[in-house]
Amino acid sequence: MTLLSEDEAEPIHSAILRKEPWTLDAVRRLRAEADKRLREGPWSVTTDRPAGLNLDAHDYYGEAPFWWPDPANPAAPWVRKEGHVNPDRFVANKTALSATCDSIFTLGAASFFLDDPRYGRHAAQLINAWFLNPKTRMNPSLEYSQAIRGVNEARGGSIDGRALVRAVQGMEFLAQSGQWDAKETAATHKWFEDYLRWLTHSKTGSDEKTSGNLRASWWTAQVAAIATFLDDKAAGQMAFNYYRDSVFPRQVGAEAITPREEERSRSLAYSAFNAEGMATTCRIAQAQGVDLWSVQGKGGATLATVVAYLAPHLADRKKWDKEQIAEFETDGIYFLAFAGMGMKKPEYVTLYHQLEHPDSAWLSFVDLMAGRWEAAAHQTRH
């Protein structure tokens, strides 16, 4: 699977069946979240549409976060306020995509780990509504995902597509549980083939790939995840090579910082967000038996150097002396667990456990991965 090798998935499943102590809390949270998701959805990109724009009803549309109406002239093109999120921008499609992907992941994981077909059946319904049904499906591109009113309504970007990484892993769990119709599986693969083609062949996708910042990191993570899902070995190898040859060495400086992110008004958040994207690609590669954790940047820096640089500031954010104008959100700190497992640095996994973070099925999954890794290490020592 994309983020979990078969050698890891089955031992976790078996440990859950045996009710091993390290599984209990994560399973409780996963089950509670899955039960909640059973009562939600389906969602569709066609349900809420932006006013005043002539778009296909199936086109995903979103507005860039830091652009606002001009108070001096409401009819004028919107103006940028770096780091300040416009709460009134159009986000209905983004919210629906996130809810769909999180639900597919949650229900797929619960179907596989908890052996409950109810979860799988509902996940299949959500997949059908978002990706397959001709009346409700999303067109497989994000050409209108970062629009700016009065400036560029056709401005695209791939960053919102990072949610699809979770959906893909949920679909793989669903396939493993046997709760997914073969024809719908094939049709969903076709949707992702078209989306992968958009990522790798469109001008928008190319711009994201070559951006030299966190957008390139998350473009690479998406390509790696979707290629793995499709068993497209050529695309997967391309993503791994691009990370090794361009993404990491181009972004990481000799002092293990990502200068493009530290220039921003949310510098700690964006630095961690970038590390999350990089660690996701490395984790996907690891599950395929490819080592990207040891890739080096300027001055011999590795992702371990980046994590070591960020870790004290994640533990005590008052130590961060650069600009961070908004509260730091902790739902992405699972990259510490991925990095700790991947680079055999248990102190990173420990820090992940210690830091407060929200309850979610995704983090319950990370907890199960980390718990199995720690249990295996304990058995090795003894």
KEMIDREN-974682 format. One line per field, with one value per residue (C-alpha): residue number from 1; x, y, z. Coordinates in Angstrom, 2 decimals, always signed. Layout:
num	[NUM,...]
px	[X,...]
py	[Y,...]
pz	[Z,...]
# end
This chain:
num	[1,2,3,4,5,6,7,8,9,10,11,12,13,14,15,16,17,18,19,20,21,22,23,24,25,26,27,28,29,30,31,32,33,34,35,36,37,38,39,40,41,42,43,44,45,46,47,48,49,50,51,52,53,54,55,56,57,58,59,60,61,62,63,64,65,66,67,68,69,70,71,72,73,74,75,76,77,78,79,80,81,82,83,84,85,86,87,88,89,90,91,92,93,94,95,96,97,98,99,100,101,102,103,104,105,106,107,108,109,110,111,112,113,114,115,116,117,118,119,120,121,122,123,124,125,126,127,128,129,130,131,132,133,134,135,136,137,138,139,140,141,142,143,144,145,146,147,148,149,150,151,152,153,154,155,156,157,158,159,160,161,162,163,164,165,166,167,168,169,170,171,172,173,174,175,176,177,178,179,180,181,182,183,184,185,186,187,188,189,190,191,192,193,194,195,196,197,198,199,200,201,202,203,204,205,206,207,208,209,210,211,212,213,214,215,216,217,218,219,220,221,222,223,224,225,226,227,228,229,230,231,232,233,234,235,236,237,238,239,240,241,242,243,244,245,246,247,248,249,250,251,252,253,254,255,256,257,258,259,260,261,262,263,264,265,266,267,268,269,270,271,272,273,274,275,276,277,278,279,280,281,282,283,284,285,286,287,288,289,290,291,292,293,294,295,296,297,298,299,300,301,302,303,304,305,306,307,308,309,310,311,312,313,314,315,316,317,318,319,320,321,322,323,324,325,326,327,328,329,330,331,332,333,334,335,336,337,338,339,340,341,342,343,344,345,346,347,348,349,350,351,352,353,354,355,356,357,358,359,360,361,362,363,364,365,366,367,368,369,370,371,372,373,374,375,376,377,378,379,380,381,382]
px	[+0.00,+1.01,+2.07,+2.17,+3.98,+2.30,+4.94,+3.60,-0.14,-0.82,+1.11,-0.91,-4.15,-3.15,-2.17,-5.58,-7.30,-5.18,-6.02,-2.40,-2.16,-0.41,-3.35,-6.25,-6.41,-5.78,-8.43,-10.94,-10.40,-10.48,-13.76,-15.35,-14.35,-15.55,-18.92,-19.26,-18.34,-20.98,-23.61,-22.03,-21.88,-21.86,-20.39,-20.16,-18.21,-21.47,-23.42,-22.02,-20.90,-19.26,-21.49,-20.94,-18.52,-19.15,-17.61,-18.50,-20.49,-17.99,-14.91,-13.35,-13.19,-11.44,-10.08,-6.54,-6.45,-4.57,-6.53,-9.20,-11.65,-10.16,-11.89,-11.43,-13.13,-15.17,-15.51,-11.74,-9.50,-8.73,-5.52,-3.04,-2.56,+0.29,-0.51,-3.99,-6.70,-9.85,-12.67,-15.23,-13.50,-15.13,-14.01,-17.07,-15.38,-12.21,-14.24,-16.17,-13.00,-11.36,-14.45,-14.65,-10.98,-10.86,-14.02,-12.76,-9.54,-11.31,-13.89,-11.39,-8.98,-11.79,-13.06,-9.60,-8.37,-11.71,-13.19,-16.53,-18.15,-20.47,-17.52,-16.45,-19.92,-20.23,-16.71,-17.67,-20.74,-18.58,-16.11,-18.91,-20.40,-17.14,-15.24,-17.66,-21.33,-21.82,-24.17,-21.92,-18.31,-15.41,-13.46,-9.92,-7.98,-7.45,-7.24,-9.42,-8.29,-6.37,-8.47,-8.18,-11.29,-10.67,-7.08,-7.15,-10.26,-8.54,-5.56,-4.91,-2.67,-2.24,-1.85,-5.51,-4.97,-2.78,-6.00,-6.10,-3.07,-5.31,-8.13,-5.74,-4.59,-8.22,-9.07,-6.22,-7.52,-10.96,-9.59,-7.79,-11.02,-12.86,-15.66,-15.13,-16.81,-14.27,-15.90,-15.95,-12.34,-11.34,-13.37,-11.76,-8.31,-9.24,-10.11,-6.72,-4.94,-6.50,-5.61,-2.02,-1.81,-2.99,-0.38,+2.45,+1.51,-0.44,+1.18,-0.34,+1.19,+4.55,+4.46,+3.82,+6.57,+9.17,+8.05,+11.05,+8.95,+6.47,+4.19,+6.87,+7.16,+3.44,+3.27,+5.90,+4.06,+0.85,+2.55,+4.30,+1.08,-1.10,+1.55,+1.77,-2.02,-2.06,+1.02,+2.56,+6.19,+7.58,+5.68,+6.58,+10.27,+10.08,+8.65,+11.33,+14.09,+12.67,+12.64,+16.24,+17.61,+15.59,+13.05,+15.30,+18.66,+17.01,+15.08,+17.21,+20.07,+23.36,+21.87,+18.96,+16.38,+14.02,+14.63,+11.58,+9.30,+11.14,+10.57,+6.80,+4.66,+3.73,+7.30,+7.20,+3.90,+5.14,+8.50,+6.70,+4.18,+7.07,+8.72,+5.38,+5.27,+8.89,+8.42,+5.27,+7.23,+10.01,+7.48,+5.82,+9.23,+10.12,+6.97,+8.20,+11.68,+13.33,+15.45,+14.94,+15.57,+19.31,+19.07,+21.42,+21.09,+23.63,+26.38,+25.34,+22.03,+19.45,+15.84,+17.11,+18.94,+15.75,+13.73,+16.42,+16.32,+12.53,+12.03,+12.92,+10.58,+7.75,+8.27,+8.37,+7.09,+8.17,+11.73,+10.92,+12.26,+10.95,+7.52,+4.55,+1.45,-1.10,-1.52,+0.45,-1.82,-0.51,-2.42,+0.64,+3.23,+2.90,+5.91,+7.96,+6.69,+7.32,+10.86,+11.59,+10.53,+12.23,+15.55,+15.52,+15.44,+13.05,+13.41,+11.36,+8.58,+8.68,+8.34,+5.37,+3.68,+4.46,+3.13,-0.55,-2.41,-6.05,-7.93,-8.40,-8.49,-5.35,-3.38,-4.83,-3.36,+0.00,-0.20,-0.75,+2.22,+4.43,+3.15,+4.01,+7.46,+8.14,+6.84,+9.07,+12.08,+11.32,+11.16,+14.47,+16.15,+14.84]
py	[+0.00,+3.63,+4.47,+1.02,-2.07,-5.46,-6.42,-3.65,-3.80,-7.39,-7.27,-4.17,-5.94,-9.02,-6.93,-5.23,-8.63,-9.67,-6.35,-5.60,-2.64,-0.31,-0.60,+0.08,+3.87,+4.34,+1.73,+3.39,+6.73,+5.17,+3.40,+6.55,+8.58,+5.87,+5.66,+9.43,+9.29,+6.59,+9.27,+11.85,+12.50,+11.95,+15.20,+16.55,+19.30,+20.19,+21.06,+24.55,+26.71,+30.15,+33.05,+34.95,+32.55,+30.51,+27.19,+23.57,+22.40,+19.56,+21.80,+22.18,+25.86,+27.60,+31.04,+31.74,+32.33,+35.62,+37.73,+40.22,+42.68,+46.16,+48.18,+51.39,+49.89,+46.69,+46.29,+46.37,+43.28,+41.67,+42.61,+40.41,+40.49,+38.06,+35.54,+36.91,+34.41,+35.84,+34.01,+35.03,+33.51,+30.54,+27.32,+25.07,+22.71,+22.51,+21.73,+19.02,+17.49,+17.37,+15.81,+13.22,+12.25,+12.13,+10.01,+7.59,+7.19,+6.76,+4.27,+2.34,+2.02,+0.96,-1.58,-3.15,-2.91,-3.48,-6.06,-4.25,-4.23,-1.31,+1.05,-0.29,-0.01,+3.64,+4.41,+2.95,+5.22,+8.30,+7.28,+6.82,+10.26,+12.24,+10.40,+8.35,+9.37,+11.42,+13.80,+14.53,+13.65,+16.09,+16.70,+15.34,+18.62,+21.61,+24.30,+26.71,+25.93,+29.13,+31.77,+35.49,+37.56,+40.22,+39.04,+35.44,+33.28,+30.46,+30.32,+26.72,+24.85,+21.34,+22.04,+21.25,+17.83,+16.74,+15.47,+12.82,+11.10,+10.12,+9.06,+6.79,+5.06,+4.65,+3.10,+0.65,-0.39,-0.75,-2.95,-5.13,-5.56,-6.86,-4.27,-2.55,-3.55,-4.42,-2.20,+0.80,+0.11,+0.20,+3.37,+5.10,+4.09,+5.76,+9.00,+8.97,+8.18,+11.33,+13.37,+12.09,+13.07,+16.57,+16.75,+15.69,+17.23,+20.45,+23.87,+24.27,+20.99,+21.95,+25.29,+23.52,+20.99,+23.68,+26.19,+25.52,+25.64,+23.56,+23.33,+21.25,+19.04,+18.32,+17.92,+15.20,+13.52,+13.40,+11.96,+9.34,+8.35,+8.17,+6.33,+3.75,+3.41,+2.86,+0.62,+3.07,+2.25,+4.76,+7.70,+6.56,+6.34,+9.76,+11.23,+9.60,+10.78,+14.29,+14.43,+13.17,+15.36,+18.56,+18.98,+18.40,+19.77,+22.82,+23.78,+22.85,+25.19,+24.42,+25.29,+22.91,+25.61,+26.11,+29.80,+30.20,+29.21,+31.19,+34.39,+34.01,+35.61,+32.11,+30.88,+28.09,+26.75,+26.71,+25.20,+22.36,+22.03,+21.60,+19.01,+17.18,+16.99,+15.82,+13.20,+11.93,+11.31,+9.61,+7.42,+6.40,+5.52,+3.54,+1.44,+0.57,-0.33,+2.92,+5.04,+8.79,+9.60,+9.83,+12.29,+15.23,+18.95,+21.76,+21.15,+17.53,+18.38,+15.59,+15.54,+14.48,+17.82,+19.65,+17.83,+18.45,+22.14,+22.36,+20.05,+22.50,+25.10,+22.61,+21.67,+25.34,+27.68,+30.74,+29.89,+30.61,+34.10,+34.56,+35.79,+33.57,+35.75,+33.00,+30.20,+27.10,+24.16,+20.74,+18.35,+17.99,+17.08,+13.40,+14.01,+13.60,+10.02,+9.25,+10.68,+8.87,+5.51,+6.12,+7.31,+5.12,+8.11,+7.19,+10.66,+12.07,+9.55,+10.40,+14.11,+13.39,+11.53,+14.34,+17.21,+17.95,+17.24,+16.82,+13.54,+12.19,+8.83,+9.81,+10.41,+7.22,+5.44,+7.13,+6.08,+2.46,+2.63,+4.16,+1.75,-1.25,+0.21,+0.84,-2.60,-4.27,-2.27,-3.29,-6.96,-6.65,-5.14,-7.93]
pz	[+0.00,-0.32,+3.24,+4.78,+3.56,+3.77,+6.34,+8.57,+7.91,+8.91,+12.24,+13.21,+12.25,+14.25,+17.27,+17.20,+17.16,+20.18,+21.88,+22.61,+24.98,+22.52,+20.10,+22.47,+22.60,+18.87,+18.01,+20.34,+18.61,+15.13,+15.87,+17.32,+14.27,+11.86,+13.63,+13.25,+9.55,+8.94,+9.47,+7.13,+3.39,+0.56,-0.70,-4.23,-5.94,-7.72,-4.55,-3.88,-6.80,-6.94,-7.94,-11.15,-12.84,-15.97,-14.96,-15.59,-12.56,-12.10,-11.95,-8.52,-7.60,-4.70,-3.88,-2.69,+1.08,+1.38,-1.12,-0.04,-1.59,-1.87,+0.90,-1.11,-4.16,-3.66,-7.45,-7.98,-8.23,-4.90,-3.05,-1.19,+2.58,+3.22,+5.92,+6.66,+5.66,+4.10,+5.93,+3.31,+0.28,-1.51,+0.22,-0.17,-2.64,-0.53,+2.59,+0.72,-0.76,+2.68,+4.24,+1.45,+1.62,+5.42,+5.48,+2.82,+4.78,+8.12,+6.85,+4.74,+7.65,+10.00,+7.47,+7.28,+10.87,+12.64,+10.23,+9.98,+6.51,+7.39,+7.15,+3.78,+2.28,+3.23,+1.97,-1.41,-1.55,-0.87,-3.58,-6.07,-5.37,-5.57,-8.29,-10.41,-10.57,-13.78,-11.96,-8.97,-9.85,-9.81,-13.00,-12.41,-12.24,-9.98,-12.65,-10.66,-7.13,-6.28,-8.02,-7.30,-7.97,-10.59,-11.12,-12.32,-11.91,-13.83,-11.47,-10.52,-8.12,-6.79,-3.06,-2.23,-3.79,-0.90,+0.73,-2.00,-0.44,+2.47,+0.17,-1.75,+1.42,+2.49,-0.87,-0.51,+2.91,+1.33,-1.44,+1.13,+3.10,+0.02,+0.32,-3.03,-6.31,-9.02,-11.67,-9.34,-8.40,-12.07,-12.72,-9.74,-11.03,-14.32,-12.50,-10.79,-14.05,-15.51,-12.42,-12.48,-16.15,-15.19,-12.42,-14.69,-18.05,-17.45,-17.22,-13.75,-12.62,-14.10,-12.29,-8.99,-9.65,-10.34,-7.70,-5.45,-2.28,-0.33,-3.37,-5.09,-2.01,-1.97,-5.77,-5.41,-2.53,-4.56,-7.63,-5.50,-3.72,-6.82,-8.84,-6.06,-5.98,-9.75,-9.72,-12.20,-11.50,-14.02,-12.49,-8.99,-9.83,-11.47,-8.25,-6.11,-8.45,-8.54,-4.75,-4.62,-7.40,-7.09,-4.28,-1.29,-2.53,-4.06,-0.94,+2.05,+2.91,+4.61,+8.01,+7.46,+6.90,+4.00,+3.25,+1.00,+3.88,+6.56,+4.61,+5.06,+7.76,+8.99,+8.83,+11.44,+10.10,+6.51,+7.46,+9.26,+6.41,+3.98,+6.21,+6.32,+2.52,+2.30,+5.02,+3.28,+0.07,+2.03,+3.83,+0.55,-0.86,+2.28,+1.92,-1.61,-0.34,-1.53,+0.83,+0.45,+4.12,+3.50,+0.58,+1.15,+0.49,+0.69,+3.21,+3.70,+5.40,+5.49,+6.55,+9.99,+10.17,+9.22,+11.88,+14.51,+13.59,+13.89,+16.90,+19.72,+18.22,+17.92,+21.57,+22.65,+19.99,+21.97,+20.92,+17.28,+16.62,+13.09,+12.03,+12.85,+12.87,+13.46,+15.95,+14.99,+14.16,+15.15,+12.87,+10.61,+13.24,+12.38,+10.13,+13.33,+13.65,+9.98,+10.27,+13.51,+12.10,+8.77,+10.17,+13.30,+15.63,+18.48,+19.99,+17.10,+17.70,+21.41,+20.64,+18.37,+21.24,+23.69,+21.60,+21.89,+18.66,+17.65,+17.58,+14.06,+12.34,+10.44,+13.65,+15.14,+12.11,+12.71,+16.36,+15.30,+12.93,+15.62,+18.28,+16.16,+15.41,+19.10,+20.10,+17.49,+18.71,+22.32,+21.34,+19.48,+22.56,+24.77]
# end
